[in-house]
Amino acid sequence: MRIRATVAAVSGALALSAFAVPAAHATESSGTPYTMDVSFSNLKIASAIKVGTTNKVSTTYTYTLTHGADVDVTASDFYSDAYLYRGSLDDPTKTLEGDNPATCTVTSPTTATCKGTVDIYPGEGELKNADAGSWSVAAEAVAFNGQDQNNPDLSKVGFKDQGGLATTLLQRYSKLTANAGPEPVAKGKTITTTGRLIRANWEDGLYHGYTSQPVKLQFRKAGSTTYTTVKTVYSDSYGNVKATATAQYDGYWRFSFAGTSTTPAVNATGDFVDVQ
């Protein structure tokens, strides 16, 4: 059950949601939920969420819920969760939430630790490419207080939401390849490494070249565990990258991309070249 959708459904003509009637504007008049005595803090979520083209991605969050004495977080009809939003809390341009409410565990008479997931479905058209980048994180709670959830007296339903608790990056999953040659190669001769940098396109479900991006050519000498940057090249209009270097030692060649706010960092698998 998604809290915002459920509250919206039971509110009927009022079309109430966490955003249509934010807690700051709620009153205790008939037909409108009252502002519940809860607050949210210490929200933790991944700093970045990598999303491909088809598979569901679930990201765990935790937060502390603090409540007044008249709020029973253990009640079967009390629900809380966290969700992502863009724009303002009162009027978001888009939201992403979980399939289920968070699980809240009582830690004191007035606090609980809540844990849940944000569940993202790129294969169902949930995302546009423009959605990549920074998102804000909010939390919310609703208490039906024994009311029939299909036909409640909304004045007896408590609700509260709170935005700006954290931020996270929603990123288009990236891939990078590297192929070095010739193999083997004579010492002092030129080694050419080619590859391609691509990222998820959430609108057509495919991967396309990420163009005009700086990509580092790196080398790891056989027997070493450390890659050293040799030079930086830029991906072309198809995401292709190509770099040359002089063969000196046996070792592994790879490309490395540092990432952007919309696309995560990625390293290609090193390709071994035998120098003779």
C-alpha positions in Angstrom: 0.0 0.0 0.0 1.3 3.4 -0.9 0.4 6.0 1.7 -0.1 9.0 -0.6 -2.3 6.9 -3.0 -4.3 5.5 -0.1 -5.0 8.8 1.5 -6.0 10.2 -1.8 -8.3 7.4 -2.5 -10.2 7.6 0.8 -10.5 11.4 0.6 -12.9 11.2 -2.4 -13.9 14.5 -3.9 -11.3 16.4 -1.8 -8.6 14.6 -3.8 -6.4 14.7 -0.7 -2.8 13.6 -1.0 0.4 14.3 0.9 0.8 17.1 -1.6 -2.7 18.3 -2.3 -3.3 19.1 1.3 0.1 19.3 3.1 0.3 19.0 6.8 1.0 22.7 7.2 -2.3 23.5 5.7 -4.4 20.8 7.3 -7.1 21.7 9.8 -9.2 19.8 12.3 -12.4 20.6 10.5 -14.8 17.9 9.3 -13.6 16.1 6.2 -10.0 17.1 6.5 -7.3 15.1 8.4 -5.8 16.8 11.4 -2.0 17.4 11.7 -0.6 14.4 13.5 2.0 15.0 16.3 4.9 13.3 14.5 8.2 14.5 13.1 11.0 12.8 11.1 14.7 13.0 11.4 18.1 11.3 10.7 16.9 10.0 7.3 19.6 7.9 5.5 19.5 6.8 1.9 22.1 6.0 -0.7 23.9 9.1 -2.1 23.2 7.8 -5.6 20.7 5.3 -7.2 21.8 3.6 -10.4 18.9 2.7 -12.6 19.1 0.7 -15.8 16.5 0.2 -18.6 14.4 -2.8 -17.4 15.1 -4.2 -14.0 13.3 -3.0 -10.8 15.7 -1.1 -8.5 15.0 -1.0 -4.8 16.9 1.4 -2.5 16.7 1.1 1.3 16.1 4.1 3.6 15.9 4.5 7.3 14.7 7.4 9.5 13.7 8.2 13.1 10.0 8.9 13.7 9.3 11.0 16.9 5.7 11.1 18.1 3.4 12.4 20.8 1.8 10.3 23.5 -1.5 10.1 21.6 0.1 8.5 18.5 0.3 4.7 18.4 2.9 3.7 15.8 2.2 0.0 16.5 -1.4 0.2 15.4 -2.4 -1.9 12.4 -3.8 1.2 10.6 -0.8 3.4 11.2 1.5 3.8 8.1 4.7 5.7 7.4 7.2 5.8 4.6 9.8 7.9 2.8 9.7 8.9 -0.9 11.6 10.9 -3.5 10.3 14.1 -5.0 11.4 16.9 -7.4 10.2 20.5 -7.1 8.5 21.7 -3.9 7.0 19.4 -1.3 3.6 21.1 -1.7 3.6 21.0 -5.5 6.1 18.4 -6.7 6.8 17.8 -10.4 7.3 14.1 -9.8 7.5 11.6 -7.0 8.9 8.1 -6.5 7.9 5.8 -3.6 7.9 2.3 -2.4 5.6 -0.6 -3.0 5.0 -1.0 0.8 5.0 1.2 3.9 8.1 1.3 6.0 8.5 -1.0 9.0 8.7 1.0 12.2 10.3 -0.5 15.3 9.7 1.2 18.7 12.9 2.4 20.4 11.4 4.5 23.2 8.0 5.7 24.3 8.2 8.6 21.8 10.5 7.3 19.0 10.7 4.6 16.4 13.2 3.6 13.8 11.6 3.1 10.4 13.0 1.2 7.5 11.7 0.7 3.9 12.5 0.9 0.3 11.9 3.2 -2.7 11.0 0.9 -5.6 11.7 2.1 -9.2 10.4 0.5 -12.4 12.2 1.9 -15.4 10.8 -0.8 -17.7 7.3 0.4 -17.0 8.0 4.0 -18.3 8.2 5.4 -14.8 11.2 7.6 -15.7 12.2 10.1 -18.4 15.8 10.9 -19.2 15.2 14.4 -17.8 14.5 12.8 -14.4 18.2 12.0 -13.9 19.9 14.2 -11.4 19.2 15.4 -7.8 16.0 14.4 -5.9 14.9 15.5 -2.5 13.6 13.0 0.1 10.5 13.4 2.3 8.8 11.2 4.9 5.1 11.0 5.8 2.7 9.2 8.2 -1.0 8.6 8.4 -3.1 7.2 11.3 -6.6 6.0 10.5 -7.4 5.6 14.2 -9.8 2.7 13.7 -11.7 4.4 10.8 -13.0 2.4 7.9 -10.2 3.1 5.4 -12.6 2.9 2.5 -15.0 5.4 4.0 -13.5 7.2 7.0 -14.4 10.3 8.8 -11.4 12.2 7.7 -11.5 14.6 10.6 -10.5 11.6 12.8 -7.6 10.7 10.5 -4.1 12.0 11.3 -1.6 12.9 8.7 1.9 14.6 8.5 4.6 14.9 5.9 8.0 16.6 6.1 10.3 17.4 3.2 14.0 18.3 2.7 15.2 15.4 4.9 17.9 14.3 2.5 18.9 14.3 -1.2 20.0 11.6 -3.6 21.1 11.3 -7.2 19.0 9.3 -9.6 21.5 8.2 -12.3 21.3 6.5 -15.7 23.3 3.3 -15.4 26.5 3.3 -17.4 28.7 0.8 -19.1 32.3 1.0 -20.4 34.4 -1.4 -22.5 38.1 -1.6 -23.4 40.0 -3.6 -26.0 43.8 -3.2 -26.2 46.0 -4.4 -29.0 47.8 -5.7 -30.9 48.4 -8.8 -28.7 51.3 -9.6 -28.3 53.1 -6.4 -29.1 56.8 -5.6 -29.4 58.3 -3.3 -26.7 58.4 0.3 -27.9 55.6 -0.2 -30.4 52.2 1.5 -30.2 49.3 0.0 -28.3 45.8 1.1 -29.3 42.9 0.8 -26.9 39.3 1.2 -28.1 36.1 1.1 -26.2 32.6 2.6 -25.8 30.9 4.6 -23.0 27.1 4.0 -23.0 24.3 4.8 -20.6 20.7 3.8 -20.1 18.0 5.6 -22.0 14.9 5.4 -19.8 12.6 6.5 -22.7 13.3 3.7 -25.3 14.7 1.0 -22.9 18.1 0.9 -24.7 21.7 2.0 -24.1 23.2 4.8 -26.2 26.6 6.4 -26.4 27.4 9.1 -23.9 29.0 11.8 -26.0 31.8 14.3 -25.4 32.8 12.9 -22.0 36.3 12.8 -20.6 37.5 9.2 -20.3 40.9 8.2 -18.8 43.2 5.6 -20.4 44.8 3.7 -17.5 47.5 1.1 -17.2 48.2 -1.5 -14.5 51.6 -3.3 -14.7 51.5 -7.1 -14.3 52.0 -7.9 -10.6 50.6 -4.5 -9.5 47.2 -3.7 -8.1 47.2 0.0 -9.0 46.1 1.6 -12.2 47.9 4.8 -13.4 46.3 7.3 -15.7 48.2 7.7 -19.0 46.0 10.2 -20.8 42.5 11.6 -21.1 40.4 11.3 -24.3 36.8 12.3 -25.1 34.0 10.1 -26.3 32.7 10.8 -29.8 29.1 11.2 -31.0 28.5 7.5 -30.6 30.3 7.2 -27.2 33.3 5.6 -28.8 36.7 6.2 -27.2 40.2 5.5 -28.6 43.7 6.1 -27.2 47.2 5.1 -28.0 50.3 4.5 -25.8 53.8 3.1 -26.1 54.2 -0.6 -25.0 56.8 -0.9 -22.2 55.6 -3.7 -19.9 53.2 -6.6 -19.7 50.0 -5.4 -18.1 46.3 -4.3 -18.3 44.8 -1.4 -20.1 41.4 0.0 -19.4 39.2 3.1 -19.7 37.9 4.9 -16.6 34.9 7.4 -16.5 34.6 9.6 -13.4 30.8 10.1 -13.8 28.5 13.1 -13.7 25.4 14.0 -11.6 23.2 12.1 -14.1 25.5 9.1 -14.9 27.6 7.0 -12.4 31.3 6.5 -12.6 32.4 3.2 -14.3 35.6 1.4 -15.1 36.1 -1.0 -18.0 37.5 -4.4 -17.3 41.3 -4.3 -17.8 42.5 -6.0 -21.1 45.9 -7.7 -20.7 48.6 -7.2 -23.4 51.8 -9.2 -23.5 54.8 -7.1 -24.4 57.7 -9.0 -26.0 
